[in-house]
């Protein structure tokens, strides 16, 4: 079972990936430094380091689906 405390919801807008709210600093609509074309590689097992541009928090994305990014550590909740 996928641990929900390690998941971050995301949205795809055009050719960008946004999170509605940064789980670390609570900034709204944060553009992530990754592209939708990277998502199939992550689903196939490739890990991706993501550094949030708002607060420079780091997470490693280890899996993804159409709504959530699964990270290697727990992310803070509101």
Order of alpha helices (4+ residues) and beta strands (2+ residues): beta-beta-beta-beta-alpha-beta-beta-beta
